[in-house]
């Protein structure tokens, strides 16, 4: 298990070295305090939950739990205790809910909302519309500033985006929420798009307007980088439809 998750554990090689040392051929197996510390640290790293990617609320979500034989189902809906007790004759619709949980061994426990730790997290926080917009704008502005290329000013990207017909169409779709007449090349990623001012972003990457794309490719190709290295340089900062093909074409022309 540790080997499978090694890529997600910072400084894995250093932490695991005391254990690797005693597993080498011809080395006596001596379990000392150094090996014990390494073993315990690796266990701690395994039970942590590092963030490995940005959460995509539109993606398919799977909740994977452990294989505990019995668990408590805690709810603030007291009627569920009766429904799942086994002595209740439910309607066909409710019976479907019961059947879905039938493979599991569980006990339904009622806890009032005032004592239920999950209750507050399940409620929608009320924010003033102006406050919510301000927080959203600040977050998107921070992302845009971190994504901007050092050699191209954010002001230049914004002014070029304002004159780019395709990006202006995308901007209008984002403002109006209607993608019926939106650019087809952006439809598949429309749920990942945001904007700050005239700058369009896909996730944490700036969408580069057409007039600046050649310049961006030239910057990424400095030092005559290959296709793989160029794509690595670009994908962390920028995006536009067909960027991968543009990189491949640029490398072939070099």
C-alpha positions in Angstrom: 0.0 0.0 0.0 2.8 2.4 0.8 4.5 1.7 -2.5 1.2 2.4 -4.4 0.8 5.8 -2.7 4.5 6.7 -2.7 4.0 9.4 -5.3 1.6 11.2 -3.0 3.9 11.2 0.1 6.4 14.1 0.3 10.0 13.0 0.8 9.0 9.4 0.5 12.5 8.2 -0.4 14.0 9.9 2.7 11.4 8.6 5.1 11.5 5.0 3.8 15.3 4.8 3.6 15.8 3.1 7.0 13.4 0.4 6.0 14.9 0.0 2.6 18.4 -0.3 4.1 17.5 -3.5 6.1 15.8 -5.1 3.1 18.8 -5.1 0.9 20.6 -8.3 0.1 23.4 -9.2 2.5 22.3 -6.6 5.2 21.4 -8.0 8.6 17.8 -7.4 9.6 18.1 -5.1 12.7 14.9 -3.3 13.7 16.1 -0.3 15.6 14.5 3.0 16.7 15.3 4.5 13.3 13.3 1.8 11.5 10.4 2.1 14.0 10.3 5.9 13.5 10.3 5.4 9.7 7.5 2.8 9.9 5.3 5.0 12.2 5.8 8.1 10.0 4.8 6.2 6.8 1.6 5.0 8.6 0.8 8.6 9.5 1.4 9.7 5.9 -1.0 7.0 4.7 -3.9 8.0 6.9 -3.7 11.7 5.9 -5.9 13.1 3.2 -3.8 15.4 1.0 -5.5 17.5 -1.7 -4.3 16.1 -5.0 -6.5 18.1 -7.4 -9.0 20.9 -7.6 -12.5 19.7 -6.8 -14.8 19.7 -9.8 -18.4 19.9 -8.6 -19.7 18.9 -12.1 -17.7 15.6 -12.2 -19.0 12.2 -11.1 -18.4 11.8 -7.4 -17.7 8.5 -5.6 -17.6 8.1 -1.8 -15.5 5.2 -0.8 -15.6 4.1 2.8 -13.8 1.4 4.7 -15.0 -2.2 5.1 -16.3 -1.9 8.7 -18.9 -4.7 9.2 -21.3 -2.5 11.2 -21.8 1.3 11.3 -24.1 3.9 12.9 -26.4 5.9 10.5 -26.8 9.2 12.4 -29.7 11.3 11.2 -31.8 14.2 12.5 -34.9 12.8 10.8 -36.6 10.6 13.4 -39.0 9.0 11.0 -36.1 7.1 9.4 -35.7 5.1 12.6 -39.2 3.6 11.9 -38.7 3.3 8.2 -35.4 1.3 8.5 -36.5 -0.7 11.7 -37.7 -3.7 9.7 -41.2 -3.7 11.2 -42.5 -1.0 8.9 -44.4 -1.6 5.7 -43.3 1.2 3.4 -44.7 2.4 0.1 -43.0 1.2 -3.1 -41.0 4.4 -3.4 -39.7 4.2 0.2 -39.1 0.5 -0.1 -36.6 1.3 -2.9 -34.6 3.3 -0.4 -34.6 0.4 2.1 -33.5 -2.1 -0.5 -30.5 0.1 -1.5 -29.2 -0.1 2.1 -30.1 -3.8 2.6 -26.6 -5.2 1.8 -25.2 -3.2 4.8 -25.3 -3.8 8.5 -26.2 -0.6 10.2 -28.1 0.9 13.1 -30.2 4.1 12.6 -29.5 6.6 15.4 -31.6 9.8 15.9 -29.7 12.9 17.0 -31.6 16.3 17.1 -30.3 19.0 14.9 -29.0 21.1 17.8 -26.7 18.2 18.7 -25.9 16.9 15.2 -22.4 17.9 14.1 -23.3 17.6 10.5 -26.3 19.9 10.7 -24.5 23.2 10.4 -22.4 21.9 7.4 -25.6 20.9 5.6 -27.1 24.4 5.7 -26.5 27.0 3.1 -24.7 30.0 4.6 -26.6 33.2 4.0 -24.4 35.9 2.5 -25.4 39.3 1.2 -25.3 39.3 -2.6 -22.7 42.0 -2.7 -20.4 40.2 -0.2 -20.6 37.0 -2.2 -19.7 38.8 -5.4 -16.8 40.5 -3.7 -15.4 37.2 -2.4 -15.8 35.5 -5.8 -14.1 38.4 -7.5 -11.2 38.4 -5.1 -10.7 34.7 -5.5 -10.7 34.9 -9.4 -8.4 37.9 -9.3 -5.9 36.0 -7.2 -6.0 33.0 -9.5 -5.5 35.3 -12.6 -2.5 37.1 -11.1 -0.8 33.8 -10.2 -1.4 32.3 -13.6 -0.1 35.3 -15.6 3.1 34.8 -17.6 6.1 36.9 -16.4 6.9 38.0 -19.9 3.4 39.2 -20.8 1.6 41.7 -18.6 -1.9 40.9 -17.4 -3.0 44.3 -18.8 -1.9 43.3 -22.2 -3.8 40.0 -22.0 -6.9 41.8 -20.8 -6.8 44.4 -23.6 -6.2 41.7 -26.3 -9.1 39.6 -24.8 -11.4 42.6 -25.1 -10.7 42.8 -28.8 -10.9 39.0 -29.4 -14.3 38.2 -30.9 -14.3 34.6 -29.8 -13.4 35.4 -26.2 -15.9 38.2 -26.1 -18.6 35.7 -27.1 -17.4 33.4 -24.3 -17.5 36.4 -21.9 -21.1 37.2 -22.9 -22.1 33.5 -22.4 -20.6 33.5 -18.9 -22.4 36.8 -18.0 -25.7 35.7 -19.4 -25.5 32.0 -18.6 -26.8 31.1 -22.1 -24.5 28.9 -24.2 -26.9 28.2 -27.1 -24.9 30.5 -29.4 -21.6 30.1 -27.6 -18.3 29.1 -29.4 -18.4 25.4 -30.0 -14.7 25.0 -29.1 -15.5 26.1 -25.5 -18.7 24.1 -24.9 -17.0 21.1 -23.4 -15.2 23.2 -20.8 -17.9 25.8 -20.1 -18.4 24.6 -16.5 -14.7 25.3 -15.8 -14.7 28.8 -17.2 -14.7 32.0 -15.1 -13.7 35.6 -15.8 -12.2 38.7 -14.1 -12.7 41.9 -16.1 -12.1 40.8 -19.7 -9.7 38.0 -18.8 -11.2 34.5 -19.3 -9.8 31.6 -17.1 -10.2 27.8 -17.4 -9.8 26.7 -13.8 -6.5 28.3 -12.8 -5.2 28.9 -16.3 -5.6 32.0 -18.4 -7.3 31.6 -21.8 -4.9 33.4 -24.2 -6.4 35.5 -27.0 -5.5 34.6 -30.6 -3.2 37.6 -31.1 -0.9 36.6 -28.3 -0.8 32.8 -28.8 2.2 32.8 -31.1 4.1 34.9 -28.6 3.2 32.5 -25.8 4.4 29.5 -27.9 7.7 31.3 -28.6 8.2 31.9 -24.9 7.5 28.3 -24.1 9.9 27.1 -26.8 12.8 29.2 -25.6 15.9 26.9 -25.3 14.3 24.7 -28.1 12.3 22.7 -25.7 10.6 19.5 -27.0 6.9 18.8 -27.3 6.6 17.2 -23.8 8.5 20.0 -22.0 6.6 22.7 -23.9 3.2 21.2 -22.9 4.3 21.0 -19.3 5.3 24.7 -19.3 2.1 25.8 -20.8 -0.5 23.6 -19.1 0.2 25.0 -15.7 -0.4 28.6 -16.7 -2.4 29.0 -19.9 -4.9 27.3 -22.2 -6.8 27.8 -25.5 -8.7 25.4 -27.8 -6.1 23.3 -29.8 -3.1 24.3 -27.7 -1.6 20.8 -27.8 -1.8 20.7 -31.6 -0.3 24.2 -31.7 2.7 23.1 -29.6 3.3 20.0 -31.8 3.2 22.2 -34.9 5.6 24.7 -33.4 8.1 22.0 -32.6 7.9 20.5 -36.1 8.6 23.9 -37.6 11.6 24.5 -35.4 
